[in-house]
Amino acid sequence: LMLEGTGTVEPADGADHRPNAYESLAWRELHALLAREIARLPEREAVIVRQHYENGVSFTHIAQLLGLSKGRVSQLHASALGRLRARIGHAR
């Protein structure tokens, strides 16, 4: 139920679903690792990942910004995700 005037929501089951300290720390560490690994990507791949995930820019718009085809942006995106999965998988 919405608490009147506070903007907070009470879960229907009454349980506290906020992350605990460990979960919050793990999330921050993963986020930092991901940011470091994105910085290590080839420049175009890093730009595509940042624009798409951080700024919500579509592949069509990214293609226009970079002067590439949408298909090429999709290929570079897939390559970036493959690199990130491989690196983060080994780092964890």
CYANA upper distance limits for C-alpha pairs under 8 A (distance plus 0.5 A):
  1 LEU  CA      9 VAL  CA      6.37
  1 LEU  CA     10 GLU  CA      5.87
  1 LEU  CA     11 PRO  CA      7.68
  1 LEU  CA     12 ALA  CA      7.69
  2 MET  CA      7 GLY  CA      7.32
  2 MET  CA      8 THR  CA      6.73
  2 MET  CA      9 VAL  CA      5.37
  2 MET  CA     10 GLU  CA      7.00
  3 LEU  CA      7 GLY  CA      6.95
  3 LEU  CA      8 THR  CA      6.38
  3 LEU  CA      9 VAL  CA      6.76
  3 LEU  CA     10 GLU  CA      7.72
 10 GLU  CA     14 GLY  CA      7.30
 11 PRO  CA     15 ALA  CA      7.03
 11 PRO  CA     16 ASP  CA      8.13
 19 PRO  CA     23 GLU  CA      6.04
 19 PRO  CA     24 SER  CA      6.47
 20 ASN  CA     24 SER  CA      6.68
 21 ALA  CA     25 LEU  CA      6.65
 22 TYR  CA     26 ALA  CA      6.57
 23 GLU  CA     27 TRP  CA      6.58
 24 SER  CA     28 ARG  CA      6.75
 25 LEU  CA     29 GLU  CA      6.62
 26 ALA  CA     30 LEU  CA      6.61
 27 TRP  CA     31 HIS  CA      6.58
 28 ARG  CA     32 ALA  CA      6.65
 29 GLU  CA     33 LEU  CA      6.64
 30 LEU  CA     34 LEU  CA      6.57
 31 HIS  CA     35 ALA  CA      6.68
 32 ALA  CA     36 ARG  CA      6.75
 33 LEU  CA     37 GLU  CA      6.71
 33 LEU  CA     88 ILE  CA      8.08
 34 LEU  CA     38 ILE  CA      6.56
 34 LEU  CA     84 LEU  CA      8.19
 34 LEU  CA     88 ILE  CA      7.94
 35 ALA  CA     39 ALA  CA      6.76
 36 ARG  CA     40 ARG  CA      7.07
 37 GLU  CA     41 LEU  CA      7.16
 37 GLU  CA     84 LEU  CA      7.07
 37 GLU  CA     87 ARG  CA      7.93
 37 GLU  CA     88 ILE  CA      8.24
 38 ILE  CA     46 ALA  CA      6.18
 38 ILE  CA     49 VAL  CA      8.15
 38 ILE  CA     84 LEU  CA      7.79
 39 ALA  CA     46 ALA  CA      7.04
 40 ARG  CA     46 ALA  CA      8.37
 41 LEU  CA     45 GLU  CA      6.60
 41 LEU  CA     46 ALA  CA      5.92
 41 LEU  CA     80 ALA  CA      7.42
 41 LEU  CA     83 ARG  CA      8.32
 42 PRO  CA     46 ALA  CA      6.66
 43 GLU  CA     47 VAL  CA      6.66
 44 ARG  CA     48 ILE  CA      6.68
 44 ARG  CA     76 LEU  CA      8.10
 45 GLU  CA     49 VAL  CA      6.67
 45 GLU  CA     76 LEU  CA      6.18
 45 GLU  CA     77 HIS  CA      6.73
 45 GLU  CA     79 SER  CA      8.15
 45 GLU  CA     80 ALA  CA      6.09
 46 ALA  CA     50 ARG  CA      6.53
 46 ALA  CA     80 ALA  CA      7.92
 47 VAL  CA     51 GLN  CA      6.40
 48 ILE  CA     52 HIS  CA      6.42
 48 ILE  CA     62 ILE  CA      7.36
 48 ILE  CA     73 VAL  CA      7.76
 48 ILE  CA     76 LEU  CA      8.17
 48 ILE  CA     77 HIS  CA      6.98
 49 VAL  CA     53 TYR  CA      6.36
 49 VAL  CA     54 GLU  CA      8.17
 49 VAL  CA     77 HIS  CA      7.14
 49 VAL  CA     80 ALA  CA      7.91
 50 ARG  CA     54 GLU  CA      5.63
 50 ARG  CA     55 ASN  CA      7.33
 51 GLN  CA     55 ASN  CA      5.49
 51 GLN  CA     56 GLY  CA      6.87
 51 GLN  CA     57 VAL  CA      6.00
 51 GLN  CA     62 ILE  CA      7.83
 52 HIS  CA     56 GLY  CA      5.29
 52 HIS  CA     57 VAL  CA      5.17
 52 HIS  CA     58 SER  CA      6.65
 52 HIS  CA     59 PHE  CA      7.68
 52 HIS  CA     62 ILE  CA      8.34
 53 TYR  CA     57 VAL  CA      8.01
 57 VAL  CA     61 HIS  CA      6.91
 57 VAL  CA     62 ILE  CA      7.06
 58 SER  CA     62 ILE  CA      6.70
 59 PHE  CA     63 ALA  CA      6.44
 59 PHE  CA     70 LYS  CA      6.47
 59 PHE  CA     73 VAL  CA      6.86
 59 PHE  CA     74 SER  CA      7.52
 60 THR  CA     64 GLN  CA      6.94
 60 THR  CA     69 SER  CA      8.46
 60 THR  CA     70 LYS  CA      5.95
 61 HIS  CA     65 LEU  CA      6.70
 62 ILE  CA     66 LEU  CA      6.60
 62 ILE  CA     70 LYS  CA      8.36
 62 ILE  CA     73 VAL  CA      7.84
 63 ALA  CA     67 GLY  CA      6.18
 63 ALA  CA     68 LEU  CA      5.21
 63 ALA  CA     69 SER  CA      5.95
 63 ALA  CA     70 LYS  CA      5.74
 63 ALA  CA     72 ARG  CA      8.39
 63 ALA  CA     73 VAL  CA      6.56
 64 GLN  CA     68 LEU  CA      6.96
 64 GLN  CA     69 SER  CA      8.15
 68 LEU  CA     72 ARG  CA      6.79
 68 LEU  CA     73 VAL  CA      7.24
 69 SER  CA     73 VAL  CA      6.93
 70 LYS  CA     74 SER  CA      6.73
 71 GLY  CA     75 GLN  CA      6.76
 72 ARG  CA     76 LEU  CA      6.68
 73 VAL  CA     77 HIS  CA      6.51
 74 SER  CA     78 ALA  CA      6.68
 75 GLN  CA     79 SER  CA      6.71
 76 LEU  CA     80 ALA  CA      6.60
 77 HIS  CA     81 LEU  CA      6.72
 78 ALA  CA     82 GLY  CA      6.66
 79 SER  CA     83 ARG  CA      6.77
 80 ALA  CA     84 LEU  CA      6.64
 81 LEU  CA     85 ARG  CA      6.51
 82 GLY  CA     86 ALA  CA      6.67
 83 ARG  CA     87 ARG  CA      6.60
 84 LEU  CA     88 ILE  CA      6.33
 85 ARG  CA     89 GLY  CA      6.15
 86 ALA  CA     90 HIS  CA      6.80
 87 ARG  CA     91 ALA  CA      6.67
 88 ILE  CA     92 ARG  CA      6.64
